[in-house]
Amino acid sequence: MLPSLSSYLMRLCEHFFKLCYWEADRDRRFRGWDLEISNFRVRINLILRNSPSLKRYLEENFLADYASARRIFLKASHFRKETIPEQPWFTLEQVLDPDWLPWQPDSDNLDN
């Protein structure tokens, strides 16, 4: 379960980077990225529901998983490393909040 938690947390952070920084694809891919974000959150919450004590594991590994996600995103995007902050600009609580996203499309773009 621990590797799964880290993997889901890393993928969430990676998708937050996509939403905030991958502007060329953002409007076209928002729905898919949003769905994947929801899926990762559901999976994390299922694990935590079965083992609430693992929340502490997430808290202890949040920075390391963020850093791993940052490395993966930078490699995939070829962005300069200065583009993405080394420290998270969002909290673990925001990561797990089903209603929070670091970027929202204009309501005009939701129908596309």
Backbone as XML, in Angstrom:
<?xml version="1.0"?>
<chain id="A" units="angstrom">
  <residue number="1" name="MET">
    <atom name="N" x="0.802" y="-1.195" z="0.000"/>
    <atom name="CA" x="0.000" y="0.000" z="0.000"/>
    <atom name="C" x="0.849" y="1.266" z="0.000"/>
  </residue>
  <residue number="2" name="LEU">
    <atom name="N" x="2.000" y="1.218" z="0.675"/>
    <atom name="CA" x="2.817" y="2.425" z="0.761"/>
    <atom name="C" x="3.307" y="2.884" z="-0.605"/>
  </residue>
  <residue number="3" name="PRO">
    <atom name="N" x="3.812" y="1.976" z="-1.454"/>
    <atom name="CA" x="4.209" y="2.436" z="-2.793"/>
    <atom name="C" x="3.027" y="3.001" z="-3.577"/>
  </residue>
  <residue number="4" name="SER">
    <atom name="N" x="1.848" y="2.429" z="-3.414"/>
    <atom name="CA" x="0.669" y="2.951" z="-4.106"/>
    <atom name="C" x="0.348" y="4.369" z="-3.649"/>
  </residue>
  <residue number="5" name="LEU">
    <atom name="N" x="0.398" y="4.602" z="-2.355"/>
    <atom name="CA" x="0.117" y="5.940" z="-1.842"/>
    <atom name="C" x="1.088" y="6.963" z="-2.426"/>
  </residue>
  <residue number="6" name="SER">
    <atom name="N" x="2.367" y="6.636" z="-2.413"/>
    <atom name="CA" x="3.362" y="7.550" z="-2.976"/>
    <atom name="C" x="3.134" y="7.757" z="-4.466"/>
  </residue>
  <residue number="7" name="SER">
    <atom name="N" x="2.807" y="6.704" z="-5.160"/>
    <atom name="CA" x="2.564" y="6.808" z="-6.600"/>
    <atom name="C" x="1.368" y="7.706" z="-6.893"/>
  </residue>
  <residue number="8" name="TYR">
    <atom name="N" x="0.276" y="7.517" z="-6.175"/>
    <atom name="CA" x="-0.908" y="8.349" z="-6.390"/>
    <atom name="C" x="-0.624" y="9.808" z="-6.039"/>
  </residue>
  <residue number="9" name="LEU">
    <atom name="N" x="0.105" y="10.033" z="-4.953"/>
    <atom name="CA" x="0.434" y="11.397" z="-4.552"/>
    <atom name="C" x="1.342" y="12.055" z="-5.593"/>
  </residue>
  <residue number="10" name="MET">
    <atom name="N" x="2.330" y="11.321" z="-6.084"/>
    <atom name="CA" x="3.198" y="11.863" z="-7.126"/>
    <atom name="C" x="2.405" y="12.194" z="-8.382"/>
  </residue>
  <residue number="11" name="ARG">
    <atom name="N" x="1.509" y="11.313" z="-8.786"/>
    <atom name="CA" x="0.714" y="11.552" z="-9.990"/>
    <atom name="C" x="-0.209" y="12.761" z="-9.812"/>
  </residue>
  <residue number="12" name="LEU">
    <atom name="N" x="-0.754" y="12.936" z="-8.610"/>
    <atom name="CA" x="-1.560" y="14.126" z="-8.342"/>
    <atom name="C" x="-0.723" y="15.393" z="-8.532"/>
  </residue>
  <residue number="13" name="CYS">
    <atom name="N" x="0.440" y="15.425" z="-7.930"/>
    <atom name="CA" x="1.311" y="16.594" z="-8.070"/>
    <atom name="C" x="1.685" y="16.822" z="-9.527"/>
  </residue>
  <residue number="14" name="GLU">
    <atom name="N" x="1.999" y="15.761" z="-10.227"/>
    <atom name="CA" x="2.343" y="15.867" z="-11.645"/>
    <atom name="C" x="1.185" y="16.482" z="-12.447"/>
  </residue>
  <residue number="15" name="HIS">
    <atom name="N" x="-0.014" y="16.074" z="-12.154"/>
    <atom name="CA" x="-1.178" y="16.626" z="-12.855"/>
    <atom name="C" x="-1.436" y="18.088" z="-12.456"/>
  </residue>
  <residue number="16" name="PHE">
    <atom name="N" x="-1.120" y="18.453" z="-11.220"/>
    <atom name="CA" x="-1.218" y="19.857" z="-10.836"/>
    <atom name="C" x="-0.228" y="20.696" z="-11.648"/>
  </residue>
  <residue number="17" name="PHE">
    <atom name="N" x="0.977" y="20.167" z="-11.869"/>
    <atom name="CA" x="1.960" y="20.868" z="-12.705"/>
    <atom name="C" x="1.420" y="21.031" z="-14.125"/>
  </residue>
  <residue number="18" name="LYS">
    <atom name="N" x="0.810" y="19.979" z="-14.643"/>
    <atom name="CA" x="0.239" y="20.066" z="-15.993"/>
    <atom name="C" x="-0.810" y="21.173" z="-16.057"/>
  </residue>
  <residue number="19" name="LEU">
    <atom name="N" x="-1.693" y="21.207" z="-15.071"/>
    <atom name="CA" x="-2.737" y="22.229" z="-15.063"/>
    <atom name="C" x="-2.156" y="23.643" z="-14.987"/>
  </residue>
  <residue number="20" name="CYS">
    <atom name="N" x="-1.136" y="23.819" z="-14.205"/>
    <atom name="CA" x="-0.600" y="25.154" z="-13.981"/>
    <atom name="C" x="0.392" y="25.613" z="-15.045"/>
  </residue>
  <residue number="21" name="TYR">
    <atom name="N" x="1.131" y="24.698" z="-15.628"/>
    <atom name="CA" x="2.256" y="25.104" z="-16.465"/>
    <atom name="C" x="2.181" y="24.657" z="-17.925"/>
  </residue>
  <residue number="22" name="TRP">
    <atom name="N" x="1.442" y="23.600" z="-18.227"/>
    <atom name="CA" x="1.425" y="23.083" z="-19.595"/>
    <atom name="C" x="0.298" y="23.769" z="-20.369"/>
  </residue>
  <residue number="23" name="GLU">
    <atom name="N" x="0.485" y="25.060" z="-20.600"/>
    <atom name="CA" x="-0.559" y="25.898" z="-21.164"/>
    <atom name="C" x="-0.976" y="25.475" z="-22.570"/>
  </residue>
  <residue number="24" name="ALA">
    <atom name="N" x="-0.043" y="24.977" z="-23.369"/>
    <atom name="CA" x="-0.356" y="24.621" z="-24.755"/>
    <atom name="C" x="-1.427" y="23.534" z="-24.845"/>
  </residue>
  <residue number="25" name="ASP">
    <atom name="N" x="-1.464" y="22.626" z="-23.892"/>
    <atom name="CA" x="-2.417" y="21.514" z="-23.918"/>
    <atom name="C" x="-3.543" y="21.650" z="-22.897"/>
  </residue>
  <residue number="26" name="ARG">
    <atom name="N" x="-3.449" y="22.619" z="-22.038"/>
    <atom name="CA" x="-4.333" y="22.689" z="-20.869"/>
    <atom name="C" x="-5.814" y="22.718" z="-21.226"/>
  </residue>
  <residue number="27" name="ASP">
    <atom name="N" x="-6.241" y="23.616" z="-22.081"/>
    <atom name="CA" x="-7.675" y="23.715" z="-22.375"/>
    <atom name="C" x="-8.204" y="22.437" z="-23.017"/>
  </residue>
  <residue number="28" name="ARG">
    <atom name="N" x="-7.415" y="21.876" z="-23.909"/>
    <atom name="CA" x="-7.850" y="20.676" z="-24.629"/>
    <atom name="C" x="-7.865" y="19.438" z="-23.730"/>
  </residue>
  <residue number="29" name="ARG">
    <atom name="N" x="-6.956" y="19.381" z="-22.787"/>
    <atom name="CA" x="-6.813" y="18.177" z="-21.961"/>
    <atom name="C" x="-7.369" y="18.316" z="-20.545"/>
  </residue>
  <residue number="30" name="PHE">
    <atom name="N" x="-7.951" y="19.449" z="-20.231"/>
    <atom name="CA" x="-8.405" y="19.680" z="-18.861"/>
    <atom name="C" x="-9.322" y="18.571" z="-18.359"/>
  </residue>
  <residue number="31" name="ARG">
    <atom name="N" x="-10.322" y="18.211" z="-19.134"/>
    <atom name="CA" x="-11.287" y="17.198" z="-18.663"/>
    <atom name="C" x="-10.604" y="15.881" z="-18.304"/>
  </residue>
  <residue number="32" name="GLY">
    <atom name="N" x="-9.695" y="15.429" z="-19.143"/>
    <atom name="CA" x="-8.986" y="14.187" z="-18.864"/>
    <atom name="C" x="-8.103" y="14.287" z="-17.636"/>
  </residue>
  <residue number="33" name="TRP">
    <atom name="N" x="-7.378" y="15.398" z="-17.524"/>
    <atom name="CA" x="-6.517" y="15.592" z="-16.359"/>
    <atom name="C" x="-7.356" y="15.694" z="-15.089"/>
  </residue>
  <residue number="34" name="ASP">
    <atom name="N" x="-8.477" y="16.399" z="-15.163"/>
    <atom name="CA" x="-9.359" y="16.536" z="-14.008"/>
    <atom name="C" x="-9.908" y="15.171" z="-13.581"/>
  </residue>
  <residue number="35" name="LEU">
    <atom name="N" x="-10.271" y="14.358" z="-14.540"/>
    <atom name="CA" x="-10.765" y="13.010" z="-14.239"/>
    <atom name="C" x="-9.677" y="12.162" z="-13.583"/>
  </residue>
  <residue number="36" name="GLU">
    <atom name="N" x="-8.453" y="12.243" z="-14.090"/>
    <atom name="CA" x="-7.353" y="11.483" z="-13.493"/>
    <atom name="C" x="-7.072" y="11.963" z="-12.070"/>
  </residue>
  <residue number="37" name="ILE">
    <atom name="N" x="-7.117" y="13.274" z="-11.859"/>
    <atom name="CA" x="-6.924" y="13.828" z="-10.511"/>
    <atom name="C" x="-7.980" y="13.260" z="-9.564"/>
  </residue>
  <residue number="38" name="SER">
    <atom name="N" x="-9.219" y="13.244" z="-10.010"/>
    <atom name="CA" x="-10.296" y="12.679" z="-9.180"/>
    <atom name="C" x="-10.050" y="11.208" z="-8.882"/>
  </residue>
  <residue number="39" name="ASN">
    <atom name="N" x="-9.612" y="10.474" z="-9.875"/>
    <atom name="CA" x="-9.337" y="9.048" z="-9.703"/>
    <atom name="C" x="-8.220" y="8.818" z="-8.680"/>
  </residue>
  <residue number="40" name="PHE">
    <atom name="N" x="-7.134" y="9.577" z="-8.775"/>
    <atom name="CA" x="-6.043" y="9.413" z="-7.809"/>
    <atom name="C" x="-6.508" y="9.754" z="-6.394"/>
  </residue>
  <residue number="41" name="ARG">
    <atom name="N" x="-7.321" y="10.784" z="-6.262"/>
    <atom name="CA" x="-7.846" y="11.159" z="-4.943"/>
    <atom name="C" x="-8.748" y="10.059" z="-4.383"/>
  </residue>
  <residue number="42" name="VAL">
    <atom name="N" x="-9.597" y="9.501" z="-5.207"/>
    <atom name="CA" x="-10.476" y="8.413" z="-4.755"/>
    <atom name="C" x="-9.638" y="7.234" z="-4.274"/>
  </residue>
  <residue number="43" name="ARG">
    <atom name="N" x="-8.625" y="6.886" z="-5.032"/>
    <atom name="CA" x="-7.773" y="5.744" z="-4.648"/>
    <atom name="C" x="-7.043" y="6.003" z="-3.333"/>
  </residue>
  <residue number="44" name="ILE">
    <atom name="N" x="-6.517" y="7.203" z="-3.172"/>
    <atom name="CA" x="-5.852" y="7.535" z="-1.906"/>
    <atom name="C" x="-6.848" y="7.451" z="-0.761"/>
  </residue>
  <residue number="45" name="ASN">
    <atom name="N" x="-8.030" y="8.012" z="-0.941"/>
    <atom name="CA" x="-9.030" y="8.000" z="0.128"/>
    <atom name="C" x="-9.513" y="6.600" z="0.461"/>
  </residue>
  <residue number="46" name="LEU">
    <atom name="N" x="-9.586" y="5.713" z="-0.523"/>
    <atom name="CA" x="-9.931" y="4.314" z="-0.241"/>
    <atom name="C" x="-8.877" y="3.654" z="0.635"/>
  </residue>
  <residue number="47" name="ILE">
    <atom name="N" x="-7.620" y="3.904" z="0.319"/>
    <atom name="CA" x="-6.528" y="3.335" z="1.122"/>
    <atom name="C" x="-6.587" y="3.903" z="2.539"/>
  </residue>
  <residue number="48" name="LEU">
    <atom name="N" x="-6.798" y="5.221" z="2.654"/>
    <atom name="CA" x="-6.844" y="5.848" z="3.978"/>
    <atom name="C" x="-8.059" y="5.403" z="4.775"/>
  </residue>
  <residue number="49" name="ARG">
    <atom name="N" x="-9.164" y="5.143" z="4.094"/>
    <atom name="CA" x="-10.357" y="4.665" z="4.798"/>
    <atom name="C" x="-10.086" y="3.297" z="5.426"/>
  </residue>
  <residue number="50" name="ASN">
    <atom name="N" x="-9.343" y="2.453" z="4.704"/>
    <atom name="CA" x="-9.019" y="1.120" z="5.214"/>
    <atom name="C" x="-7.888" y="1.144" z="6.229"/>
  </residue>
  <residue number="51" name="SER">
    <atom name="N" x="-7.010" y="2.141" z="6.118"/>
    <atom name="CA" x="-5.864" y="2.257" z="7.031"/>
    <atom name="C" x="-5.628" y="3.729" z="7.360"/>
  </residue>
  <residue number="52" name="PRO">
    <atom name="N" x="-6.431" y="4.300" z="8.239"/>
    <atom name="CA" x="-6.307" y="5.731" z="8.549"/>
    <atom name="C" x="-4.921" y="6.144" z="9.040"/>
  </residue>
  <residue number="53" name="SER">
    <atom name="N" x="-4.207" y="5.224" z="9.646"/>
    <atom name="CA" x="-2.873" y="5.564" z="10.155"/>
    <atom name="C" x="-1.894" y="5.909" z="9.032"/>
  </residue>
  <residue number="54" name="LEU">
    <atom name="N" x="-2.217" y="5.550" z="7.795"/>
    <atom name="CA" x="-1.333" y="5.855" z="6.675"/>
    <atom name="C" x="-1.343" y="7.343" z="6.302"/>
  </residue>
  <residue number="55" name="LYS">
    <atom name="N" x="-2.265" y="8.097" z="6.860"/>
    <atom name="CA" x="-2.261" y="9.548" z="6.614"/>
    <atom name="C" x="-0.939" y="10.143" z="7.084"/>
  </residue>
  <residue number="56" name="ARG">
    <atom name="N" x="-0.428" y="9.609" z="8.159"/>
    <atom name="CA" x="0.866" y="10.078" z="8.674"/>
    <atom name="C" x="1.973" y="9.803" z="7.658"/>
  </residue>
  <residue number="57" name="TYR">
    <atom name="N" x="1.917" y="8.654" z="6.992"/>
    <atom name="CA" x="2.888" y="8.326" z="5.937"/>
    <atom name="C" x="2.839" y="9.390" z="4.838"/>
  </residue>
  <residue number="58" name="LEU">
    <atom name="N" x="1.632" y="9.772" z="4.415"/>
    <atom name="CA" x="1.498" y="10.808" z="3.385"/>
    <atom name="C" x="2.109" y="12.124" z="3.861"/>
  </residue>
  <residue number="59" name="GLU">
    <atom name="N" x="1.829" y="12.493" z="5.092"/>
    <atom name="CA" x="2.359" y="13.740" z="5.644"/>
    <atom name="C" x="3.886" y="13.721" z="5.675"/>
  </residue>
  <residue number="60" name="GLU">
    <atom name="N" x="4.454" y="12.595" z="6.052"/>
    <atom name="CA" x="5.906" y="12.478" z="6.157"/>
    <atom name="C" x="6.590" y="12.422" z="4.799"/>
  </residue>
  <residue number="61" name="ASN">
    <atom name="N" x="5.888" y="11.976" z="3.778"/>
    <atom name="CA" x="6.498" y="11.789" z="2.464"/>
    <atom name="C" x="6.036" y="12.798" z="1.415"/>
  </residue>
  <residue number="62" name="PHE">
    <atom name="N" x="5.218" y="13.738" z="1.817"/>
    <atom name="CA" x="4.671" y="14.710" z="0.869"/>
    <atom name="C" x="5.772" y="15.451" z="0.104"/>
  </residue>
  <residue number="63" name="LEU">
    <atom name="N" x="6.760" y="15.975" z="0.805"/>
    <atom name="CA" x="7.813" y="16.744" z="0.139"/>
    <atom name="C" x="8.635" y="15.880" z="-0.809"/>
  </residue>
  <residue number="64" name="ALA">
    <atom name="N" x="8.939" y="14.663" z="-0.409"/>
    <atom name="CA" x="9.714" y="13.763" z="-1.270"/>
    <atom name="C" x="8.911" y="13.372" z="-2.511"/>
  </residue>
  <residue number="65" name="ASP">
    <atom name="N" x="7.623" y="13.107" z="-2.332"/>
    <atom name="CA" x="6.783" y="12.743" z="-3.478"/>
    <atom name="C" x="6.579" y="13.934" z="-4.406"/>
  </residue>
  <residue number="66" name="TYR">
    <atom name="N" x="6.463" y="15.131" z="-3.844"/>
    <atom name="CA" x="6.385" y="16.344" z="-4.654"/>
    <atom name="C" x="7.659" y="16.484" z="-5.496"/>
  </residue>
  <residue number="67" name="ALA">
    <atom name="N" x="8.816" y="16.304" z="-4.863"/>
    <atom name="CA" x="10.092" y="16.430" z="-5.573"/>
    <atom name="C" x="10.207" y="15.402" z="-6.696"/>
  </residue>
  <residue number="68" name="SER">
    <atom name="N" x="9.757" y="14.193" z="-6.453"/>
    <atom name="CA" x="9.785" y="13.163" z="-7.496"/>
    <atom name="C" x="8.867" y="13.535" z="-8.655"/>
  </residue>
  <residue number="69" name="ALA">
    <atom name="N" x="7.679" y="14.026" z="-8.333"/>
    <atom name="CA" x="6.736" y="14.451" z="-9.372"/>
    <atom name="C" x="7.316" y="15.604" z="-10.174"/>
  </residue>
  <residue number="70" name="ARG">
    <atom name="N" x="7.985" y="16.510" z="-9.510"/>
    <atom name="CA" x="8.610" y="17.652" z="-10.182"/>
    <atom name="C" x="9.666" y="17.169" z="-11.179"/>
  </residue>
  <residue number="71" name="ARG">
    <atom name="N" x="10.509" y="16.238" z="-10.745"/>
    <atom name="CA" x="11.538" y="15.690" z="-11.653"/>
    <atom name="C" x="10.903" y="15.032" z="-12.872"/>
  </residue>
  <residue number="72" name="ILE">
    <atom name="N" x="9.867" y="14.240" z="-12.653"/>
    <atom name="CA" x="9.185" y="13.552" z="-13.751"/>
    <atom name="C" x="8.566" y="14.570" z="-14.711"/>
  </residue>
  <residue number="73" name="PHE">
    <atom name="N" x="7.885" y="15.560" z="-14.164"/>
    <atom name="CA" x="7.249" y="16.569" z="-15.006"/>
    <atom name="C" x="8.290" y="17.349" z="-15.810"/>
  </residue>
  <residue number="74" name="LEU">
    <atom name="N" x="9.371" y="17.748" z="-15.165"/>
    <atom name="CA" x="10.403" y="18.496" z="-15.871"/>
    <atom name="C" x="11.012" y="17.674" z="-17.001"/>
  </residue>
  <residue number="75" name="LYS">
    <atom name="N" x="11.207" y="16.400" z="-16.775"/>
    <atom name="CA" x="11.758" y="15.532" z="-17.821"/>
    <atom name="C" x="10.766" y="15.400" z="-18.978"/>
  </residue>
  <residue number="76" name="ALA">
    <atom name="N" x="9.495" y="15.239" z="-18.672"/>
    <atom name="CA" x="8.476" y="15.061" z="-19.706"/>
    <atom name="C" x="8.222" y="16.347" z="-20.487"/>
  </residue>
  <residue number="77" name="SER">
    <atom name="N" x="8.263" y="17.471" z="-19.801"/>
    <atom name="CA" x="7.882" y="18.739" z="-20.421"/>
    <atom name="C" x="9.058" y="19.483" z="-21.053"/>
  </residue>
  <residue number="78" name="HIS">
    <atom name="N" x="10.260" y="19.151" z="-20.630"/>
    <atom name="CA" x="11.466" y="19.868" z="-21.065"/>
    <atom name="C" x="11.454" y="21.334" z="-20.627"/>
  </residue>
  <residue number="79" name="PHE">
    <atom name="N" x="10.670" y="21.646" z="-19.590"/>
    <atom name="CA" x="10.677" y="22.998" z="-19.034"/>
    <atom name="C" x="11.978" y="23.181" z="-18.248"/>
  </residue>
  <residue number="80" name="ARG">
    <atom name="N" x="12.364" y="24.425" z="-18.102"/>
    <atom name="CA" x="13.519" y="24.718" z="-17.256"/>
    <atom name="C" x="13.140" y="24.448" z="-15.811"/>
  </residue>
  <residue number="81" name="LYS">
    <atom name="N" x="14.083" y="23.957" z="-15.032"/>
    <atom name="CA" x="13.757" y="23.591" z="-13.649"/>
    <atom name="C" x="13.339" y="24.779" z="-12.805"/>
  </residue>
  <residue number="82" name="GLU">
    <atom name="N" x="13.751" y="25.992" z="-13.196"/>
    <atom name="CA" x="13.359" y="27.189" z="-12.459"/>
    <atom name="C" x="11.865" y="27.475" z="-12.600"/>
  </residue>
  <residue number="83" name="THR">
    <atom name="N" x="11.216" y="26.862" z="-13.593"/>
    <atom name="CA" x="9.799" y="27.098" z="-13.848"/>
    <atom name="C" x="8.928" y="26.580" z="-12.716"/>
  </residue>
  <residue number="84" name="ILE">
    <atom name="N" x="9.293" y="25.424" z="-12.170"/>
    <atom name="CA" x="8.486" y="24.758" z="-11.146"/>
    <atom name="C" x="9.142" y="24.960" z="-9.782"/>
  </residue>
  <residue number="85" name="PRO">
    <atom name="N" x="8.419" y="25.501" z="-8.821"/>
    <atom name="CA" x="9.005" y="25.710" z="-7.484"/>
    <atom name="C" x="9.519" y="24.401" z="-6.880"/>
  </residue>
  <residue number="86" name="GLU">
    <atom name="N" x="10.651" y="24.503" z="-6.190"/>
    <atom name="CA" x="11.213" y="23.321" z="-5.526"/>
    <atom name="C" x="10.364" y="22.889" z="-4.342"/>
  </residue>
  <residue number="87" name="GLN">
    <atom name="N" x="9.649" y="23.814" z="-3.742"/>
    <atom name="CA" x="8.774" y="23.511" z="-2.607"/>
    <atom name="C" x="7.329" y="23.645" z="-3.060"/>
  </residue>
  <residue number="88" name="PRO">
    <atom name="N" x="6.450" y="22.806" z="-2.564"/>
    <atom name="CA" x="5.042" y="22.884" z="-2.979"/>
    <atom name="C" x="4.415" y="24.235" z="-2.631"/>
  </residue>
  <residue number="89" name="TRP">
    <atom name="N" x="3.591" y="24.715" z="-3.502"/>
    <atom name="CA" x="2.823" y="25.934" z="-3.258"/>
    <atom name="C" x="1.395" y="25.570" z="-2.833"/>
  </residue>
  <residue number="90" name="PHE">
    <atom name="N" x="1.157" y="24.279" z="-2.651"/>
    <atom name="CA" x="-0.132" y="23.783" z="-2.176"/>
    <atom name="C" x="0.129" y="22.841" z="-1.017"/>
  </residue>
  <residue number="91" name="THR">
    <atom name="N" x="-0.883" y="22.631" z="-0.203"/>
    <atom name="CA" x="-0.752" y="21.784" z="0.982"/>
    <atom name="C" x="-1.257" y="20.368" z="0.683"/>
  </residue>
  <residue number="92" name="LEU">
    <atom name="N" x="-0.917" y="19.452" z="1.555"/>
    <atom name="CA" x="-1.440" y="18.095" z="1.435"/>
    <atom name="C" x="-2.961" y="18.102" z="1.554"/>
  </residue>
  <residue number="93" name="GLU">
    <atom name="N" x="-3.492" y="18.953" z="2.412"/>
    <atom name="CA" x="-4.947" y="19.043" z="2.557"/>
    <atom name="C" x="-5.597" y="19.461" z="1.237"/>
  </residue>
  <residue number="94" name="GLN">
    <atom name="N" x="-4.977" y="20.404" z="0.530"/>
    <atom name="CA" x="-5.501" y="20.806" z="-0.775"/>
    <atom name="C" x="-5.399" y="19.666" z="-1.782"/>
  </residue>
  <residue number="95" name="VAL">
    <atom name="N" x="-4.290" y="18.949" z="-1.748"/>
    <atom name="CA" x="-4.097" y="17.816" z="-2.655"/>
    <atom name="C" x="-5.241" y="16.812" z="-2.494"/>
  </residue>
  <residue number="96" name="LEU">
    <atom name="N" x="-5.647" y="16.565" z="-1.271"/>
    <atom name="CA" x="-6.674" y="15.558" z="-0.997"/>
    <atom name="C" x="-8.097" y="16.098" z="-1.082"/>
  </residue>
  <residue number="97" name="ASP">
    <atom name="N" x="-8.242" y="17.405" z="-1.169"/>
    <atom name="CA" x="-9.562" y="18.038" z="-1.215"/>
    <atom name="C" x="-10.197" y="17.823" z="-2.588"/>
  </residue>
  <residue number="98" name="PRO">
    <atom name="N" x="-11.324" y="17.113" z="-2.675"/>
    <atom name="CA" x="-11.923" y="16.806" z="-3.980"/>
    <atom name="C" x="-12.430" y="18.034" z="-4.731"/>
  </residue>
  <residue number="99" name="ASP">
    <atom name="N" x="-12.560" y="19.165" z="-4.050"/>
    <atom name="CA" x="-13.063" y="20.379" z="-4.684"/>
    <atom name="C" x="-11.975" y="21.383" z="-5.057"/>
  </residue>
  <residue number="100" name="TRP">
    <atom name="N" x="-10.718" y="21.055" z="-4.759"/>
    <atom name="CA" x="-9.630" y="22.008" z="-5.004"/>
    <atom name="C" x="-8.831" y="21.621" z="-6.239"/>
  </residue>
  <residue number="101" name="LEU">
    <atom name="N" x="-8.540" y="22.608" z="-7.067"/>
    <atom name="CA" x="-7.607" y="22.466" z="-8.186"/>
    <atom name="C" x="-6.725" y="23.707" z="-8.209"/>
  </residue>
  <residue number="102" name="PRO">
    <atom name="N" x="-5.481" y="23.571" z="-8.630"/>
    <atom name="CA" x="-4.603" y="24.740" z="-8.661"/>
    <atom name="C" x="-4.886" y="25.675" z="-9.838"/>
  </residue>
  <residue number="103" name="TRP">
    <atom name="N" x="-5.712" y="25.233" z="-10.765"/>
    <atom name="CA" x="-6.085" y="26.037" z="-11.934"/>
    <atom name="C" x="-7.480" y="25.623" z="-12.365"/>
  </residue>
  <residue number="104" name="GLN">
    <atom name="N" x="-8.292" y="26.583" z="-12.764"/>
    <atom name="CA" x="-9.641" y="26.304" z="-13.262"/>
    <atom name="C" x="-9.781" y="26.952" z="-14.634"/>
  </residue>
  <residue number="105" name="PRO">
    <atom name="N" x="-10.422" y="26.265" z="-15.575"/>
    <atom name="CA" x="-10.637" y="26.882" z="-16.883"/>
    <atom name="C" x="-11.721" y="27.953" z="-16.785"/>
  </residue>
  <residue number="106" name="ASP">
    <atom name="N" x="-11.700" y="28.862" z="-17.753"/>
    <atom name="CA" x="-12.809" y="29.816" z="-17.864"/>
    <atom name="C" x="-14.071" y="29.016" z="-18.133"/>
  </residue>
  <residue number="107" name="SER">
    <atom name="N" x="-15.183" y="29.463" z="-17.622"/>
    <atom name="CA" x="-16.442" y="28.739" z="-17.838"/>
    <atom name="C" x="-16.755" y="28.615" z="-19.321"/>
  </residue>
  <residue number="108" name="ASP">
    <atom name="N" x="-16.263" y="29.536" z="-20.154"/>
    <atom name="CA" x="-16.471" y="29.466" z="-21.595"/>
    <atom name="C" x="-15.804" y="28.237" z="-22.210"/>
  </residue>
  <residue number="109" name="ASN">
    <atom name="N" x="-14.702" y="27.781" z="-21.581"/>
    <atom name="CA" x="-13.942" y="26.658" z="-22.138"/>
    <atom name="C" x="-14.439" y="25.307" z="-21.669"/>
  </residue>
  <residue number="110" name="LEU">
    <atom name="N" x="-15.368" y="25.260" z="-20.741"/>
    <atom name="CA" x="-15.848" y="23.970" z="-20.214"/>
    <atom name="C" x="-16.661" y="23.196" z="-21.234"/>
  </residue>
  <residue number="111" name="ASP">
    <atom name="N" x="-17.274" y="23.854" z="-22.192"/>
    <atom name="CA" x="-18.112" y="23.164" z="-23.164"/>
    <atom name="C" x="-17.307" y="22.604" z="-24.336"/>
  </residue>
  <residue number="112" name="ASN">
    <atom name="N" x="-16.039" y="22.936" z="-24.435"/>
    <atom name="CA" x="-15.215" y="22.456" z="-25.552"/>
    <atom name="C" x="-14.814" y="21.029" z="-25.380"/>
  </residue>
</chain>
